[in-house]
Amino acid sequence: MRILRTTGRTTKQAQTLIAELERRRNSVDERAVPVARRIVDAVRDGGDSALRRYATRFDGITKQSQLQISSDEMKQAWRDASPAFRSAVQVAAKNIRRFAQRQMPKSWTFEQVAGLTVGQQIRPLESVGCYVPSGRYPLPSTMLMTVIPAQVAGVKRIVTVSPKPAPETLAVAGFLGVTEFYRIGGAQAVAALAYGTESIAPVDKIVGPGNAFVTAAKKLVSFDCAIDMLAGPTEIVITSEIGDAIFIASDLVAQAEHDPDALAVFITSNASLAEEVSAEVKRQAAGNSIARESIRNSGVIFVTDSVAESHSLTNRLAPEHLTVDNESDLEWVANAGSVFVGRYSAQPLGDYISGPNHTLPTGGLARVRGGLSVSDFVKTITIQKYQRQGIKSLASAAISLAEAEGLLGHAEAIRVRGKNV
């Protein structure tokens, strides 16, 4: 990995790169947008005919293939899976479900003033679509991470889609009891979920990561169908002064192998540790072509002038995945999708089995939101109930505000209720 010092002769180069990384706001590859738009428009207008045409072209579907996968096929895939895989899925599912249950927001009420009760009710979305990638690598873990929070939230209709789903993905679907699963992907799957076709009813929200065309399609449909976020290439930042170079390098290589466009960054004020990590990354990535390409394209080590500068730079980058040295570091972390604390907290553990969701904000979006959670599958309905005493104590203030805005009907609707209290 190249090393750039934020002070000295590489200052200008470092600051230019930092500014570029801060500007990575748009997680959508604009080159994919025109293609995605044509596909989305075609499926919205043409329904099943257009969907099947693109599924045949991109997803390997034949004219005789059924788009929907039967429950029997999913259940058989689970029975055919190895005992080790089934055991691992059960452990991961248990942890993900327990974490989602802890995240579940609560309904509540309280008395604001005498005679006024306010509160909120939590209600699940009626339907969601879960996109499970199956491109360079099959990701059955994403099936767990999207379906389980929806189940915990109480969503009635959970639809999953995946292009050329791997046996492991089918097995996880069978284990989770998925009843509606389609072997489609890309922008065509997003369009089908958003607008519906003759055979697929539309959903209220689409969640899950995907390639550039999936992300572009989610952006295009987002005013008609809710989405979770626009997910770009994987990002990792490790900010450490005392970490183990071998461990640090292993996480950088692990996340870099996701995608040639993945972002891998190490931040430290410890120059000798920076040198050790750079050498170790080179060694560990030697046999991993994708990680090697990713690190060559986007891998960088920033050597800062101080620990405080390292902290500030980390928050400026707002990474998807962040590793820090100690629990005390959580006090300065303001922007990150998911934080891994200490040398034994390997980031891939969070990809699979810890419990917190691995669908996380990229492109700096961690400045404004966290990862996918059970909250993405529910809505909050607020409640207010007045009695006579509440009207009596609050009517005059509300009338004054309404009159200040010139909304006389508002004022009168309050006034008529207060006449007899």
C-alpha positions as CSV (number, residue, x, y, z in Angstrom):
1,M,0.0,0.0,0.0
2,R,1.2,3.5,-0.8
3,I,2.0,5.7,2.2
4,L,1.2,9.3,2.3
5,R,2.2,11.7,5.1
6,T,-0.2,14.5,5.8
7,T,2.7,16.7,6.6
8,G,6.0,17.2,4.7
9,R,6.7,16.6,1.1
10,T,3.5,14.5,0.4
11,T,1.2,16.9,2.1
12,K,-0.4,18.3,-1.1
13,Q,-0.9,14.8,-2.5
14,A,-2.4,13.5,0.7
15,Q,-4.8,16.5,1.1
16,T,-5.9,16.1,-2.6
17,L,-6.7,12.4,-2.1
18,I,-8.5,13.1,1.2
19,A,-10.6,15.7,-0.5
20,E,-11.4,13.2,-3.3
21,L,-12.4,10.6,-0.7
22,E,-14.6,13.1,1.1
23,R,-16.4,13.9,-2.2
24,R,-17.3,10.3,-2.8
25,R,-20.9,11.2,-2.0
26,N,-22.5,9.7,-5.1
27,S,-22.5,6.0,-4.7
28,V,-24.1,5.6,-8.1
29,D,-21.9,4.9,-11.1
30,E,-23.4,7.4,-13.5
31,R,-22.3,5.2,-16.4
32,A,-24.8,2.6,-15.2
33,V,-27.8,5.0,-15.0
34,P,-28.8,5.2,-18.8
35,V,-28.8,1.4,-19.0
36,A,-30.7,1.0,-15.8
37,R,-33.2,3.6,-16.9
38,R,-33.9,1.7,-20.1
39,I,-34.4,-1.5,-18.2
40,V,-36.6,0.0,-15.5
41,D,-38.8,1.8,-18.0
42,A,-39.1,-1.4,-20.1
43,V,-40.2,-3.5,-17.1
44,R,-42.5,-0.9,-15.7
45,D,-44.3,-0.7,-19.1
46,G,-43.9,-4.2,-20.4
47,G,-44.3,-6.3,-17.2
48,D,-43.5,-10.0,-17.4
49,S,-42.6,-9.9,-21.0
50,A,-39.8,-7.4,-20.5
51,L,-38.8,-8.9,-17.2
52,R,-38.4,-12.3,-18.8
53,R,-36.5,-10.9,-21.8
54,Y,-33.9,-9.3,-19.5
55,A,-33.8,-12.3,-17.2
56,T,-33.0,-14.5,-20.2
57,R,-30.3,-12.1,-21.3
58,F,-28.6,-11.4,-18.0
59,D,-29.7,-14.1,-15.5
60,G,-29.5,-17.2,-17.7
61,I,-33.2,-17.9,-17.6
62,T,-34.6,-20.1,-20.4
63,K,-38.0,-19.6,-21.9
64,Q,-39.1,-22.7,-20.0
65,S,-37.7,-21.6,-16.6
66,Q,-40.0,-20.7,-13.8
67,L,-39.0,-17.3,-12.4
68,Q,-40.4,-18.2,-9.0
69,I,-38.5,-20.7,-6.9
70,S,-40.7,-23.3,-5.2
71,S,-40.7,-23.8,-1.5
72,D,-39.8,-27.5,-2.1
73,E,-36.7,-26.5,-4.0
74,M,-35.6,-24.2,-1.2
75,K,-36.3,-26.8,1.5
76,Q,-34.5,-29.5,-0.5
77,A,-31.4,-27.2,-0.8
78,W,-31.4,-26.9,3.0
79,R,-31.6,-30.7,3.4
80,D,-28.8,-31.1,0.9
81,A,-26.5,-28.6,2.5
82,S,-23.6,-29.9,4.5
83,P,-24.0,-30.2,8.3
84,A,-21.2,-27.7,8.9
85,F,-22.9,-25.1,6.7
86,R,-26.3,-25.7,8.3
87,S,-24.8,-25.3,11.8
88,A,-23.0,-22.1,10.8
89,V,-26.2,-20.7,9.4
90,Q,-28.1,-21.5,12.6
91,V,-25.5,-19.8,14.7
92,A,-25.5,-16.7,12.5
93,A,-29.3,-16.5,12.3
94,K,-29.6,-16.8,16.1
95,N,-27.2,-13.9,16.7
96,I,-28.8,-11.7,13.9
97,R,-32.3,-12.3,15.2
98,R,-31.3,-11.6,18.8
99,F,-29.7,-8.3,17.8
100,A,-32.7,-7.3,15.7
101,Q,-35.0,-8.0,18.6
102,R,-33.0,-5.7,20.8
103,Q,-33.1,-3.0,18.1
104,M,-36.9,-3.2,17.7
105,P,-38.4,0.3,18.6
106,K,-41.2,0.3,21.1
107,S,-44.7,1.8,21.2
108,W,-45.3,4.1,24.2
109,T,-47.5,6.9,25.5
110,F,-47.1,9.6,28.2
111,E,-49.1,12.5,29.6
112,Q,-47.6,15.6,28.0
113,V,-49.7,17.9,30.3
114,A,-52.9,17.2,32.3
115,G,-55.5,16.3,29.7
116,L,-53.1,15.5,26.8
117,T,-51.8,12.1,26.1
118,V,-49.2,11.6,23.3
119,G,-47.3,8.6,22.1
120,Q,-46.3,6.5,19.2
121,Q,-47.3,3.1,17.7
122,I,-44.8,0.9,15.8
123,R,-46.2,-0.9,12.8
124,P,-44.5,-3.1,10.3
125,L,-44.4,-2.4,6.6
126,E,-46.8,-4.5,4.6
127,S,-44.2,-5.8,2.1
128,V,-40.5,-5.6,1.4
129,G,-38.2,-6.9,-1.3
130,C,-34.8,-8.2,-0.3
131,Y,-32.1,-8.2,-3.0
132,V,-29.5,-10.9,-2.5
133,P,-26.4,-10.5,-4.8
134,S,-25.0,-13.5,-6.6
135,G,-22.4,-12.1,-8.9
136,R,-18.7,-12.5,-8.3
137,Y,-19.5,-14.2,-5.0
138,P,-22.8,-15.7,-3.8
139,L,-23.9,-14.0,-0.6
140,P,-26.2,-16.2,1.4
141,S,-25.3,-14.1,4.4
142,T,-27.2,-11.2,2.8
143,M,-30.3,-13.4,2.8
144,L,-29.9,-13.7,6.6
145,M,-29.1,-10.0,7.0
146,T,-32.2,-8.7,5.1
147,V,-34.9,-11.3,5.8
148,I,-34.4,-11.8,9.5
149,P,-34.8,-8.1,10.5
150,A,-38.0,-8.0,8.3
151,Q,-39.3,-11.1,10.1
152,V,-38.5,-9.6,13.5
153,A,-40.3,-6.4,12.5
154,G,-43.4,-8.4,11.5
155,V,-43.5,-7.7,7.8
156,K,-46.2,-9.9,6.3
157,R,-44.9,-10.3,2.8
158,I,-41.1,-10.7,2.3
159,V,-40.0,-11.2,-1.3
160,T,-36.5,-12.2,-2.1
161,V,-34.7,-12.0,-5.5
162,S,-31.3,-13.2,-6.6
163,P,-29.8,-13.8,-10.0
164,K,-28.6,-17.4,-10.5
165,P,-29.0,-18.1,-6.8
166,A,-26.3,-20.5,-5.4
167,P,-27.4,-23.7,-3.6
168,E,-26.3,-22.0,-0.4
169,T,-28.6,-19.1,-0.9
170,L,-31.5,-21.4,-1.7
171,A,-30.6,-23.4,1.4
172,V,-30.7,-20.3,3.6
173,A,-34.1,-19.3,2.1
174,G,-35.4,-22.7,2.9
175,F,-34.1,-22.5,6.5
176,L,-35.7,-19.0,7.0
177,G,-39.1,-20.2,5.6
178,V,-39.0,-17.7,2.6
179,T,-42.2,-18.3,0.6
180,E,-41.6,-15.9,-2.3
181,F,-38.2,-16.1,-4.1
182,Y,-37.5,-15.2,-7.7
183,R,-34.4,-16.1,-9.7
184,I,-34.0,-12.6,-11.1
185,G,-31.5,-9.8,-10.5
186,G,-30.1,-6.5,-11.8
187,A,-32.1,-3.5,-12.7
188,Q,-34.9,-5.7,-14.0
189,A,-35.5,-7.2,-10.5
190,V,-35.5,-3.8,-8.9
191,A,-38.1,-2.6,-11.4
192,A,-40.3,-5.7,-10.9
193,L,-40.2,-5.2,-7.1
194,A,-41.0,-1.4,-7.4
195,Y,-43.7,-1.5,-10.0
196,G,-44.9,-5.0,-10.1
197,T,-45.6,-7.2,-13.1
198,E,-48.4,-9.7,-14.0
199,S,-46.7,-12.3,-11.8
200,I,-44.9,-10.3,-9.1
201,A,-46.9,-7.8,-6.9
202,P,-45.0,-4.6,-6.1
203,V,-43.5,-4.1,-2.6
204,D,-43.4,-1.1,-0.3
205,K,-39.6,-1.0,0.1
206,I,-36.5,-2.6,-1.5
207,V,-33.4,-3.4,0.6
208,G,-30.1,-5.0,0.1
209,P,-26.9,-4.3,-1.8
210,G,-26.1,-4.9,-5.5
211,N,-23.9,-4.0,-8.4
212,A,-23.8,-0.6,-10.1
213,F,-26.9,-1.4,-12.2
214,V,-28.9,-2.4,-9.1
215,T,-27.8,0.7,-7.3
216,A,-28.7,2.9,-10.2
217,A,-32.1,1.3,-10.5
218,K,-32.8,1.7,-6.8
219,K,-32.0,5.4,-7.2
220,L,-34.4,5.7,-10.2
221,V,-37.3,4.0,-8.4
222,S,-36.8,5.7,-5.1
223,F,-39.6,8.2,-5.5
224,D,-42.1,5.5,-6.2
225,C,-40.8,2.8,-3.9
226,A,-38.9,3.3,-0.7
227,I,-35.3,2.0,-0.6
228,D,-32.8,1.5,2.3
229,M,-29.7,3.2,0.8
230,L,-27.5,3.5,-2.2
231,A,-24.7,1.0,-1.5
232,G,-21.4,1.5,-3.3
233,P,-18.2,-0.6,-3.2
234,T,-17.1,-1.9,0.2
235,E,-15.0,0.4,2.4
236,I,-12.7,-0.3,5.3
237,V,-10.8,2.2,7.5
238,I,-8.5,1.1,10.3
239,T,-7.4,3.7,12.7
240,S,-4.7,2.4,15.0
241,E,-1.6,3.4,17.0
242,I,-0.8,0.1,18.7
243,G,-2.4,-2.6,16.5
244,D,-0.9,-5.8,15.1
245,A,0.4,-5.3,11.6
246,I,-0.6,-8.9,10.6
247,F,-4.1,-8.5,11.9
248,I,-4.6,-5.0,10.4
249,A,-3.3,-6.2,7.0
250,S,-5.6,-9.2,7.1
251,D,-8.7,-7.1,7.5
252,L,-7.6,-4.7,4.7
253,V,-7.1,-7.6,2.3
254,A,-10.3,-9.3,3.4
255,Q,-12.5,-6.2,2.5
256,A,-10.4,-5.4,-0.6
257,E,-11.2,-8.8,-2.1
258,H,-14.9,-7.9,-2.4
259,D,-14.4,-5.7,-5.4
260,P,-11.6,-4.1,-7.5
261,D,-13.3,-0.8,-6.6
262,A,-13.2,-1.4,-2.8
263,L,-11.6,1.3,-0.6
264,A,-9.0,0.2,1.9
265,V,-7.4,2.8,4.2
266,F,-5.1,2.7,7.2
267,I,-4.7,5.8,9.3
268,T,-2.0,6.2,12.0
269,S,0.5,8.6,13.4
270,N,2.8,5.7,14.1
271,A,5.2,5.7,11.0
272,S,6.9,2.4,11.8
273,L,3.5,0.7,12.1
274,A,2.5,2.2,8.7
275,E,5.6,0.6,7.1
276,E,4.9,-2.8,8.7
277,V,1.3,-2.8,7.6
278,S,2.3,-1.8,4.0
279,A,4.7,-4.7,3.8
280,E,2.3,-7.1,5.3
281,V,-0.6,-6.1,3.0
282,K,1.7,-6.7,0.0
283,R,2.6,-10.2,1.4
284,Q,-1.0,-11.2,2.2
285,A,-2.5,-9.9,-1.1
286,A,0.1,-11.6,-3.3
287,G,-2.2,-14.6,-4.0
288,N,-5.5,-12.7,-4.1
289,S,-5.9,-11.0,-7.5
290,I,-9.0,-9.0,-6.7
291,A,-7.6,-7.7,-3.4
292,R,-4.3,-6.9,-5.1
293,E,-6.1,-4.9,-7.8
294,S,-8.3,-3.1,-5.3
295,I,-5.3,-2.1,-3.1
296,R,-3.4,-0.9,-6.2
297,N,-6.4,1.2,-7.2
298,S,-7.6,2.6,-3.9
299,G,-5.4,1.3,-1.1
300,V,-3.6,4.0,1.0
301,I,-2.0,4.6,4.3
302,F,-2.2,8.0,5.8
303,V,0.5,8.9,8.3
304,T,-0.8,11.8,10.3
305,D,1.0,14.3,12.5
306,S,-1.0,13.4,15.7
307,V,-3.5,11.0,17.1
308,A,-6.0,13.8,17.1
309,E,-5.5,14.3,13.4
310,S,-6.1,10.6,12.8
311,H,-9.4,10.8,14.7
312,S,-10.5,13.9,12.7
313,L,-9.5,12.3,9.4
314,T,-11.4,9.1,10.2
315,N,-14.6,11.1,10.9
316,R,-14.2,13.1,7.7
317,L,-14.1,9.8,5.7
318,A,-17.1,8.4,7.5
319,P,-16.3,4.8,6.5
320,E,-18.6,1.8,6.1
321,H,-16.4,-0.4,8.3
322,L,-14.0,1.0,11.0
323,T,-11.6,-0.7,13.3
324,V,-10.2,1.1,16.4
325,D,-7.8,0.1,19.1
326,N,-9.8,0.4,22.3
327,E,-13.3,0.8,23.7
328,S,-12.3,4.4,24.7
329,D,-12.0,5.2,21.0
330,L,-15.7,5.0,20.7
331,E,-15.9,8.4,22.4
332,W,-14.4,10.2,19.4
333,V,-16.1,8.1,16.6
334,A,-18.9,10.2,15.1
335,N,-19.2,8.8,11.6
336,A,-19.0,5.1,10.8
337,G,-21.3,2.4,9.6
338,S,-20.1,-0.3,12.0
339,V,-17.2,-0.1,14.5
340,F,-14.9,-3.1,15.4
341,V,-13.0,-2.6,18.6
342,G,-9.6,-4.2,19.4
343,R,-7.2,-6.5,17.6
344,Y,-9.4,-9.6,17.8
345,S,-12.5,-8.0,16.2
346,A,-11.9,-9.2,12.7
347,Q,-14.2,-7.4,10.3
348,P,-15.3,-10.5,8.5
349,L,-16.9,-11.7,11.7
350,G,-19.3,-8.8,11.3
351,D,-20.0,-9.9,7.7
352,Y,-21.4,-13.2,8.9
353,I,-22.0,-14.0,12.5
354,S,-21.8,-11.2,15.1
355,G,-25.4,-10.1,14.8
356,P,-25.2,-6.4,13.7
357,N,-26.2,-6.0,10.1
358,H,-23.6,-6.1,7.3
359,T,-25.6,-3.9,4.9
360,L,-23.9,-0.6,5.8
361,P,-23.7,2.9,4.4
362,T,-21.0,3.7,1.9
363,G,-19.8,6.8,0.1
364,G,-19.8,8.9,3.2
365,L,-23.5,8.2,4.0
366,A,-22.4,7.1,7.5
367,R,-22.5,10.8,8.3
368,V,-26.3,10.7,8.3
369,R,-27.4,7.0,8.8
370,G,-26.4,3.7,10.2
371,G,-26.6,0.2,8.7
372,L,-29.7,-1.7,7.8
373,S,-31.7,-2.5,10.9
374,V,-35.1,-3.6,12.1
375,S,-36.1,0.1,12.1
376,D,-35.9,0.0,8.3
377,F,-38.9,-2.4,8.2
378,V,-41.3,-0.5,10.5
379,K,-43.0,2.9,10.6
380,T,-43.8,5.1,13.5
381,I,-47.3,6.4,13.9
382,T,-47.7,9.3,16.4
383,I,-50.8,9.6,18.6
384,Q,-52.4,12.5,20.5
385,K,-55.5,12.5,22.6
386,Y,-56.9,15.7,24.2
387,Q,-59.4,15.9,27.0
388,R,-61.1,19.1,28.2
389,Q,-58.3,19.9,30.6
390,G,-55.7,19.7,27.9
391,I,-57.7,22.0,25.6
392,K,-58.1,24.5,28.4
393,S,-54.3,24.7,29.1
394,L,-53.0,24.7,25.5
395,A,-55.7,26.3,23.4
396,S,-54.7,29.9,23.8
397,A,-51.1,29.2,22.8
398,A,-52.1,27.2,19.8
399,I,-54.6,29.9,18.7
400,S,-51.9,32.5,18.9
401,L,-49.6,30.5,16.7
402,A,-52.3,29.9,14.2
403,E,-53.2,33.5,14.0
404,A,-49.6,34.5,13.6
405,E,-49.5,32.3,10.5
406,G,-52.8,33.8,9.2
407,L,-54.5,30.4,9.4
408,L,-57.8,31.6,10.8
409,G,-59.6,28.2,10.2
410,H,-56.9,26.5,12.3
411,A,-57.5,29.0,15.1
412,E,-61.3,28.6,14.9
413,A,-61.1,24.7,15.0
414,I,-59.3,25.0,18.3
415,R,-61.4,27.9,19.6
416,V,-64.8,26.1,19.1
417,R,-63.6,23.2,21.2
418,G,-62.5,25.5,24.0
419,K,-65.7,27.5,24.3
420,N,-67.4,25.0,26.6
421,V,-64.5,23.9,28.8
